[in-house]
Amino acid sequence: MKQISVGIVGFGTVGTGVLRVLTENKPEIERKIGSAIEVTRIADLDITTERSVKFDKSLLTTDVSQILDDPSIDIVVETIGGVHPAKEFILRALGNGKHVVSANKELIAKEGSELLRTADKKGLDFYFEGSVGGGIPIIRPLKESLAANKITEVMGIVNGTTNYILTKMALEGRDFAKVLAEAQKAGYAEPDPTSDIEGYDAKYKIAILASIAFTSRVNVDDIYSEGITKIGPKDIRNAQELGYAIKLLAIAKRNGEKMQIRVHPTLIPSTHPLASVNDVYNAIYVRGDFVQDVMFYGRGAGSLPTGSALAGDIMEIARNMKFKANGRLPCTCFDQRAVESMDEVVTKYYIRMLVADRPGVLAKIASVFGENGVSIASVVQKDQQGDRAEIVMVTHQVAEKNFRRAIGAISNLEVVSEICSWIRVEE
């Protein structure tokens, strides 16, 4: 094949990144696959705004059918985001015999199984490396390089915005709201940062990773997610003194025939590889039965890192086309594993509370914990505020339902002024 024709649907941050990678590295890409890749049409609702890449303006159109229904276009790159109309566009492209590349994490987390099965029936490729981890290769390694392993755990920092915020809070001791405003000004956080700071973005990504790692379809609605808005400078400082770092972790574990999948702020030991992942960087830690522990690290978002991942997918599809080997990576969700409820999760907990500064208080709190099967590992008294004292506790491992029941009872004790925060701990 002398030329492979590509159409880009959506020409924002990611779309321009794809075009720039394909354009600036064109000679190297052509040598590696033995064919020329040409972007022959770009569709977007906005074709007047200047982009940060040089290209022929005649390629632009507002009519997406000029890509989806054009028989000369071989590969469609979807970068518009969201579920609709992206899903309909992709199904239409597949229906017209076109291969598809996407970085749409929400769509793939919610509808990926249907899209993969549709592509498989037609012998087409549907690749989505850029949907998790930006430029970090993780989807294909799970599907190919690590495929001989039984994956037992996938845990990672998969959202650069929240990692940037927590890093700045840890290094500078500032509160969440001020660092968020700075992140928005620097372009690391969206004007509406809800998807990032409330954990939704990470939830979509861990749903994708877990479905591949555990060969089971994952319902996004079954995944517990919690954001970082309640994390304060005191919690970060306390964690550091205890030998931990606080990160927003996406966690997936295989537990027999069930899956444990959750997203929340977490204390992890400062010696853990993920603890030193800072700023906007992402890292994904994978454990397999034969490979043991591996970690993937790099820039988790942005125009060029994500564009790099999408361009890599395009190149792989081009190779498959050349050797008539498309459809090699179909949906691998063979199993139907249930997701454990958070009540069943067993972990340690960090608690910070304000209590009356007088004898017998700790005994009353410990008694309630004991009645609910919660064992205390350590207690530290921190600041004193008049007749109240701030104490920090870390528990031994306990089921979440027991811990929540204990916390509810403790908050009603007359000697407890406030449960300031509690955060799960992963060792």
N, C-alpha and C positions, 0 to 999 in steps of 0.2 A: 504494500500500500504506500503510495507516494505521499498522500496527505490525509490527515484525519481532521474533520471539521467539528468545531466545538461552538456551542451556543451558551451564553451566560444569561441566566434569568435572575435579575437583581444585581444592581451595580452600585452597591454601597461600599462599606468598609471591606468586607470579605471579597466581594466581586472584583473590586479594583485590585486587591491583593493577588487574586488568581491571575488576572491579566498581566500584572507587572511581572510575576514570576515566569509565566509562559513567554513573555516578550523579552525580558532581559537575559534569560538563560536559554533562549531558543536554540543556539548552536549546540550547546551541551545536551539539551533534551533530545534533539534530533539524532545526535550521534548515539545516544544511549538506547533509543528505541528503534532506530532505523527508519523512521518516518517523520514527516513534518506535521506538527500540530498547529492548526490555524484557527484562531477565534474569528468566526465569520459573521456572527450576529450577537448583539447585546440588547436585552430587553429590560426596560425600567420605566416606572411611571414618570420619573424626572430625567429628562434628557438634555436639560439646559445648564444645570449646575456643573461647574468645572471640576474635573477629577484630578487626583494627584498622580496620574499616569498618562503618558503620551500614547495616543491611539487615533485611528481613523474615525472621525465623528460620523461618517456615513454608516458605520456599523450599528449605530443606535436606533432603536425603535421602541415605541410604546405598545406595540402589538405583539404580545407573547406568542401568538399563533405562528408568527414568522420564524419562530424557533421550534416550537412543539410540533408543527405540522410540515416543516420543511424536510423533504426526503433526503436532502444533501447533508444535513447535520447528523453526525454520528453520535456525539456525546452532549448531553445537556447538564449544565452545572447550575444547581438551584441554591441560591444564597439569600432568598427573601426572608426566611425565618417564619416562625409561627406554623400552625397546623393547616389553616385554610387561608388562601387557596393553594398553598404549596403542595399539599397532598394530591389535589386534583391535577395540578400541573405535572407532577411526577408520574401519576398513573397514565395521564394522556401521552406523555413522552414514551413510557414503556409500551403503551398500546400501539404506538407508531414505530416500534422496533428500535428505539434509541436507548443507549446506555445512560445511566444517571449517576452523577456525583453530587453529594450534599453535605453541608456542615450543620444541618438543622437539628439540633439536639432535642428540642421539644417534640418535633414531628417524629423523629426516629424512636424516641422513648415511648411515645404513645401509639404510633402506627407503624413502626418499623417492621414488625412481623408480617403484616399484610403486604407492604411494599417489597420486602425481600421475596416473599412467596410468589408475588406477581412476576417479579423479574426472573425468578427461577423457572416458572412455567414457560416463559418465552425465551429462555436461554440467554438472558441479558445480564449485564453487571449492574449492581447498585452498590456503590461504595460510599462510605461516610467516615473516613479516618478523621476529618477535621471537626467532627461533632463533639469529641472529647479530647481535651488536652491541647487544643490549638496545634502547634507544630510538633508535639510529642507523638511519636508512633506508638500506639497502644492497641488499637482495634485489630490491625492485621497481625501483630505479634500474638495476641490472644487467640486469634483464629488459626494461625499457621505455626509460628515458631514454638509456642507453648502448648500446642494442641494435643500433644501426647500426654500431658500432665492432667491430673485431676486437680483443678484449682480449688483451694480451700478458703482463700481470703484475698480480697482486693480492698485496699484502703488508701485513700489519698486526699491531697489538697487539689481540688479540681476547679476552684474559682479564684482567679487572680485578684479580683476586687477586694474580697473579704480578707485574703491573705495579706494584701498591701495594707489594709486598715489595721489588722491585728499586729502586723510587724511594726508599723509606726507607733501604735499605742504602746507596744512593748519597749521600743527603743527610746521613746520620748516621754512616756508617762502621761500622754494626753487622753482626753475622753473621746468616746466614739463619735459624737456629733461633729466635733471640730475636725477630726481626721477624715470623716466622710466628706465634709464640705471641701476639704483640700483635695481629696481624691477626685471629686467631681470637677473641680477647677483644672486639675492636671489631665483630665480625660480618662482616668482609670475607672471611674464610676459613671454610670448613666445619669442623666437628669432625674429619671425615676429609677432608683437603685433597688427597688423592691425585690426583683427576681434574684439578685445577687445576695443582698444582706439578709433576706429571709430564708435562704437556702434552697429556693426552687430550682435555680440553675444547676446547682450541685446534685439535686435530686434527679433531674433528667439524665445527667451524665452517669451517675452510679447505676441508674436503671439500665442503661445501655451496656455498661461494663458487666454488671451482674448477669444479665441475660446471656451474654456471650460466655462468661466464665463458668456459669453453672448450667449451661445448655437448657435454660428454662425461660419461658416468657415471663416478664415481670410487669405487673400492673403498677403504674406510677402512683396511683391512689393508695396503694398498700404500704408505701414507703413513708416512714416518719421523718419529718424534717423540721428543723429549728434553726433560726438565724442567730446573728451575733449582736443584735441590738441591745441585749441586756448585759453584755460583758463590760465591766468597768475597769479602770486603771488599778483599783485595789485587788481585783481578782487576778489580773496579770502579774502584779507584783508578788502576791501571795504564792502564785503558782511557781514563779521563778525561785522564790525562797525555799520552796518544797522540792525543787529539782525538776520542774515541769515547764513546758511551753503550752500555750493555749492556741489551738488551730481549729478552723472549721473543717471537720473531716467528713468525707463520704465513706461509709464503711459497709462492706458486703462480706458476709461469712457463710460458708456452707456448713449447716448443722444437721448432719444425717440427711434425711429427705426433705428438710426444710431449708429456707434461706433466711438469714438475718440481714436486713438492709435498712440503713438509717443514715441521716445527715444531722449533725449537731456540733456545737462547740465542744471541744474535748481537751482534757489535760493529757499530754503525752510526755514521757520522760525526755529530758533534754538530751539524752544519749541516743534517742531514736533518730534514724535518718530523716524522717519527716520534720522533726523539730527545727532543723537548720534550714528549711526551705522558706525563704523570705521574699518580701516584696510581691511582685506580680507573678512570680514563678509558680509553676504547678509541679507536683510529683505524685506518681502513682506506684504504690508498693503492692507487689503481687507475690503470693505464696502458692507454690505447687508441690505436689507430693514428691516429685523427682528433682525438679530444678531448685527446690527450696525457695530462697528469697531473692527477688529481683526488683529493681526500682527504675522507673522511667522519669526523667527530670528534664524540664525545659520551660520555654515560654508557653503559657497555656491559652493565650488569646492574642488578638491583634491581626491587623490586615495581612502582614507578610508571613508570620508563622502559620496562620490558618490557611492562607493562600498556598503556602508550601505544601501543606498536607493535601489540599485539594488537587494541586498540580501533580503530586505523586500518585493520587488515585487515577487521574486522567492518563498518566503515563502507563500505569499498570493495565488499565482497560485497553489502551492502544496496543500493548504487547499481546494481550489476549486476542484482540481482533486480528493481529498479524498472524497468529498461529491457530486461529479459529478455536480458541479455548475459553470463550466467554461462559459465564455462569458457574465458575469454579467455587465461589464462596456463597452458597445459598444460606438461608436461615438455618441456624443450628439449634433452635429451641425445641429439642426433641421431648423434653420432660415437662411435667406440670408440678413444680414444687411450690408449696405454700410459703408465704412470707410470715415469719413469726411476728406476733404483736409485740409492742414495746413492753407490755406487762411481763413477757417471758424473758426479756433481755437480762442477762446477768453481767454486772460490771461494778467497778468501784465508783464512789461519788465524793466530790469535794463540796463542802457546805460552808457558807459564811453567814453568820447571824449576829444580831445584837441581843444581848441578854442582860438581866439584872445583875449588877456586880455585887453579889453577896453569896455567902456559903450555901451549899446545897443545890445550886442551880445545875451544875454539871451532872449531879446525881439524878436529878429529875429528868433531864434530857436523855441521859444514858439509859434510864429505866424505860422510857417510851421506845427508844431504839431497840432495846432488848426484847420488849414485848412483841415487836414486829419482826424479829429475826434479823436485825441489823447490828453488825459488830463494828465497833469503832477501832480504827487502826491508829489514829493519832489526833491529838487536840492541841491547838496553840492559841494562847490569848494574844490578841493584837492590840489595837487602839482602845483607849478608855475615853468614853464620852459622858462626862458627869457621873451619874450613878449607873451608867450602863457600860458594858464591856463588849468588844467585838471578838468573837471567837471563830476559829477556822478548824473544821474537822475533815478528816478523810476516812472513809469507811473501808472495810474489807468488801469483797465481792458479795453482791446481794441482788436478788431479782428486783426489777424496777417496781413491780406492784407492791412489794414489801416496803421499799424505800419511800415511795409516794405516800403510802398509808402512814408511815412513821412521820414524814414531814408534815402531813396534814394535822396529825395529832399534836406534834411539837409546836406548830404555829398557834395552837389554841392554848398553850400553857401561859399562865399569867406572868411567868418569869421571862418569857421570850417576847421581846419588843418587835422583832422583824426577822424574817428569813430573807436576807439580802440577796443571796444567789445560791444556786447549786448547779454543778457542772459534772458531767460524766468523766470518768478517768479510764484511759486505755493503757495497759502496761505492754 
